[in-house]
Amino acid sequence: MHKFVIEGGRPLDGTISTAGAKNAVLPIMCASLLSAEPLTIRNVPKLSDVKTMGAILNKTETGTETNADGSLTLHAAGPLESRASWDEVRKMRASVTVMGPLLAREGKCQVAMPGGCVFGVRPVDLHLKGMEALGAKITLEKGYIQCDAPAGGLRGASVYLAGPMGPTVLGTANVMMAATLAKGVTTIHGAACEPEVVDLGECLLKMGAKITGLGSPILKIEGVSHLKKAEHTVIPDRIEAGTFVLMGAMTGGRVRVTGCRPEDLSAMLDSLRKTGLEVEFGADWIETKPYDRHTKRPQGVDITTHPHPGFPTDLQAQWMALMSVAEGASVIDDTIYPDRVMHIPELNRLGANIRRTGSIAVVIGTKRLSGAEVTASDLRASAALVMAGLVAEGTTEVHRVYHLDRGYERFEARLNAIGAKIERVQDNVPATADA
């Protein structure tokens, strides 16, 4: 296990490219289970989560091959093993998206309850609601979800998938994939509109699925008898791009993030402009403008997270890091994951002034942060702590950075190339099972 040792006080300066989207590629990998013909995926990010998903698919008897150009070819020729065990599934929540394809293809599946980052309860009840609507019988026993399709296979239905916190992204993906091979038409009301869901849908269309309404709250899927071979290029990772933009803004540097889609970050960019910091963007790039952090600070700006196209919950922690050095107070309300707050005490260890009341965090900006030892609790919290360490006076040590490897490709190497000083060294703090 490793930790980051960060020397603060260095403005970032340079160009950094955006990798493929983690939250798009994982369900797309699972889509390969729907066809007996190969699926080739391009722009695959080099992440530990991708390796984990590859291992899960290998256990289903899906062949996985990394090609010379970095693309990934998955071939689920069948018959498939329809069980995903705890050892494979416990590492990440996205592993639950094997459920829909296996159920549709094999007529049954047994999937362990998923794991992943720990920042509050994230149930799979809406996934199961969708499968039951398609006719599946669901039983829960000893930590496993057993799904069995009725005789004759899944059948199309109308189902409402939004919950108290809004639409379910992975639930929409799971039910959409299952419905592609169901008999008849499935209508998903309250569907997630996130770009990653749209990207999965675009891949399924290339495989021969019949889907309308992508990007809207109502999806219609007309079931087909089989899906075919296809090739698909994954969209850029909007969360990675947003993280790098916020890092440039926080350090006072000129950072150009290329290969991204600014339209996917419209809410964040709007909030960033309100801070008084300059940011420009073009068709596929975003650039922060330099300023002297000793004489200028961003203004505090309130944000509330919402489903897309609102402010993403996956950028909440990074925004909080920026607000910790802003002028004045700001209020951050995460309506998607109200318990996503484990980074607050760690930011406070660096000198931030943040207090929590329910789902709301009140941030009183401070002129300076000071280096300290902090512990990352999840993927996005890790990025926020690195951001704070980049501007803190002295040295910051971030423990448990294995979280970062789940969602950011070659994180410290890419940041060091644009002016950061981050060293990955061996750590003696033990890892825990929530990796």
N, C-alpha and C positions, 0 to 999 in steps of 0.2 A: 504494500500500500504506500501511497505517496502523499506529500503535501506540497503546497506552493509556498515559496519564500519570495515575497514581493518587495522591491524597493520603490517607495512612493515618490511622488513629486515630479513625474516625467510626463509631459504632454505627449499624447500619441500624435503621430504625423505620418501619413502615407495612405496607401490603398490596400484594401482587404476585400477579397472576393467572398461571395456567399455560397455555401455548400447546399446540397440538396436537402429538402425538408424532412427531418426525422419523423414528424407526425403525419407525413404523407406516405413515406416509403414503407413504414411498418405494415399498415393495412394493405397496401398494394402488394407487398410480399405475400400476405395471406390470400390475396385474390388469386394467386397462382393455383391454389387448392381447388378452384372451381372448374379447372380445365385439365384434360388429360394431355393437352399440348403445351409446349413451353411458353413461358413468359419471360421476355428480356427487359430488364429495368435499367435505365441509364440515369446518370447524375446521382448515383447512390452514395450517400455520405459514409465516411469511414468512422463508424461509431460502435461502441460496445453493444448498444441496443440492437444494431443491425446484425451483429454476430450472434447475439442471443436469439433473435428471431430466426436466423438461419439454422441454429441448432434445434430449435423447436420444430421447424419445418422438416429438418432431416429426420427427426424421430417419427414423423408421419409418413416416412418413405418418399419424401419429396427430394429430388436431386437438386443440389445447389452448386453452381459453378461461377466463379469470378473470372471474367474474361480479361484478355490482355488490355483492353481499353478501359478497364475499371467497371464495366457494366456487370450486371448480375443476371444469370439465366437460371430460372427455376422451372423444374419439370416434374409435375405431380402426375406421372403416368398412371399410377394406381395398380392394384388396390391400395388404399391408404389406411394407415393406422389412425384410428379416430380418437385416440386418447392422448391428452397433453397433461403430463404429470406435474406434481408440485415442484419437483426439482427444476424443471424447465420453465415453468410459468411464474414462479415466485419473484423473479427478478424485475419484471416490468409489467405494468398494467395493460399495455397495448397487446400483450399476448392473448388477451381474451378475444381478439378478433379472428382467431382460428375457429371460433365456435360457429359462426354463420356459414362459412364455406364448407366446413366438415359436415355440418348437419345437412346442408343442401346436397352435397355430393354423395355422402355415404349413408344418409338417412338417420344417422345417430352420431353422437360425440359425447365424450366425457372430458371435461376441462376443469382443472383445479382453479379455485378462486385466485384471481391475479394479485400480484404484488406491485412494487414500484416505489416511487417517492412517497414519503409519509408526511402529508400535510392536511389531514382531516379525512373524514369518511367519504369514500367515493364508491357507492354501491353499484351493482350491475343489474338492479331490478328492472330498469328500462330495457336493457338488452333482452332479458327473459320475457318481459311483456311482449316485445316484438316477436320473439320466437313462438310464444304461445299463440299470438294472433295468427301466425302462419300455420298453426295446427299442431305444433310440437308439444309433446308432454314433457314437463320439466320436473325433475326430482333433485333435491339437494341432500347429500349424505357424505359425512366425513370429509368436509372441505372440498367436495367435488360437485360440479354441476353436470347432471346427466340429462341430455336432450335426445328425444326420440321422435322422429317424424311419423305421421300417420301412414297407414297403408296407402300406397299410391303417391307418396311424397308430399312435400309442403304445398300449400295452396295459398293463392293470393288473398290479401285481406286489406282492410283499412285500419290503420293504427295511429294513435297519437303518442309521440315519443318525448315530448318536452316534459321536464320535471320542475320541482320548486326552484331550482337554480337555472332553469332555461333548458334549451335543447341539449341532448347528449351527442357529443361528437363521435365517440367510438361506438355508441349504441346505434346511431344512424348508419355508420359504416357497416356494422355487423348485420343489421337487418336488411340494408340495401343489397349486400352481397348474397345473403340467403335468398332474397326475393328474386334474384336473377334467374334461378333455376326452379322457382315455384311455378305451379300451374295457375294461369290467370294473371290478373293485374293486382299489384300491391300499391297502395297509396300511403305514404308516410306523411302525416301532418305533424307540424312542429319539428321538422327536420333541421339539423344543424346546417348552417350556411357557410361554414369555414372553408377557406381555400383548399385545405387538405382533403375535405370531403368531396369537393368538386374535382380535385385531381384524381382521387380514387374512382369517381364516376367516369371521368374521361378515359381512364385506363380500362374500365369495364366495357365502355362503349367500343373501344378498339378490339376487345375480346369477343364482341358480338352481342353484348347485352343491349336491351332496349330500355332506356331511361330518359325521362324528360323532367325538367324543373330543377336541374342542378344549379345550386347557388340561391335557391328560393326555399321558403319553409315547407313547400309541398312537393314531394317527389312522387313520381309515378314510374313503376317498374313493371314491364310486361315480361313475364317469365318466358324463357326459351329452353329448348331441350338440352342444349350443350353450348359451351363457349369454346373459342378457338385460340390458336397461337397469336401472340401480339408482341409489339415492342412499345415501350412507353418511357418518356423522360420525365423524371420527378421535378416538380416546381422548386424554386429556391426557398430556403428556410426563412420565413418572415421573422421568426423569433430570434434566430441568430443575427439576421441583419439588424433588427431593432436593438439587440444587445450591443452590437458594435457601434451603432449610431449613438446610443446613450453613453457609451464609454468615451467616444470622441468628444461629446458635449461636456461630460463631467470633467475630463482632464484638460479642457481648454484647447484641444488640438484640432488640426485640420485632418479629418479622416473621411476618405471617400470609400463607401461601401458599394461595390459593384456586383453585377449579376443578380440583383434583387428586383422586387416588384413593389415600388413605392405605394401603389394603390392598395396593397394589402396592409399597409401601416398608416393609413390615413388618420385614424384616431390618435395614434401616438405622435405623429408629425404635427397634428394640430395642437396637441398639448405642449409639445416641445417649443413651438413658435411662441406660445403664451408665456414661456419662461423668459423671453427676451433674447434668447440665444439664436444666432443665425444658422439656418440650415437651408440648403438648396437640394433640388432633386431633378432628375431627368427621367427618361423612359425606363432605365434599368440601373439607376444609381442614386445614392443619397450622400450628401457631403456636409459635414459640420464645419463651421468657420472658427478660426482660432481667436482666442481672447486671453487677456491677462487675468488669471485666477486671483491674483493678489489685489486687484482693483475692481474686479467685476464678478458678481455672482448671479446665477440664475434666480429668477423670481419663483417663489413657491406657487405651485399650481395644483389644485385639487383634481383627482381623477376617481372615477368609479369604473370598475371592470364590468364588461358586458359581453355577451356572445358577439361574434363577428357580425357587422363591421365595427363593433365597439372596441374600447381599449382592452387588449388581451390580458387575461389573468397571468399568462406566462411572461409578461413584462412588468408585472406589478412589483416584484422584488427589486428589479433593476431601476424602476422609476423611484422607488423609495430610497435607494442609494443616492440617486441624483438629488432628490429633495432634502437629503440629510445635510447637504452643504449649500442649500438655497437660501435666499433672503426671505425671512418671514416664515409663516406657518403654512402647512398644506395638510389636506385631509385625503386619505386613501381608503377607499371602501371596496373591498373585493367581494362582489356579490356572487361570484362563481364558486370560489373556495374560501369561505370566511375564515377558516382555520389555517390558511396559508400564511403563517406569521412567525415561523420559527427563526427567521432571519432577523427579527427585531432585536432580541437580546444580543445577538452577535454584532449587529451594526452599532448598538449602544456601547459594546465593549471597545469599539474603535472611536468612541467619542460622540456618536450621534445622540440626539435627544428625541426619542420616539416613545410614545405611550399608546397602548391599545385599549379601546373600549368596544367590546363586542367584535363586530367585523370591521370596525373602523380603526385606522391608525392615524394618530395626529403626530405630524413631524414638525418640530421646531428646528429650522435650519441653523447650522453652526458654521463659523468661519473656517474651522480646521478639524480634521480628524487626526488621530495619532495611531501609529502602528501597534498591533497587539496580536495575540494568538486567538484565532476564532475557528469555529467548527461548522462546516457546511452540513445542512440537514437535507437538502434536496437539490435537484438539478439547477433550477433558476435561482435559488438562494445562493448557490455556489458562485454564480456569475455576479450577483449583487455584491458579495463579499470581495471578489476580485476587483470589481469597480471601485469599491471603497478603499481597498488597499493601494490602488494606483494613485490615489490623491492623498493618502494619509502620510503624515510626517514619519520618517523612519521606516522600519521593517514590519511587514505584516506576514504572519504565517496562517495559511488557510488549510486546515486539516480535512481529510476525507474528500479529496478532490476527484475520487473515482466517480462521483456523481456527474462531474463535468464531462467526463469521457462518454457518458451516455448520450449527450445531446450536442456537443461542440467538437468538431473535428480539429485535431492538432491545435488546441486552444492557445496554449502558452506560446507555441512556436510562431503562430500567426500574429499574435500580439507583440512578441519580441521583435518581429520583423518591421513593426511600425513604431518602435521606440520604447516599448515596455521593458522592464527588467524583472522577469519572472523565472524562477528556477524550480524545477520539479525535483524533489529529493525524497529519499526514503523516509517513511514516517513510522513511528512506533505505536501510534494510536490504533487499536484494533478496529477492523471493519465490522459492520453489523449486517444483519440479514435483510435490511431494507434497501440494499444496493439495487 
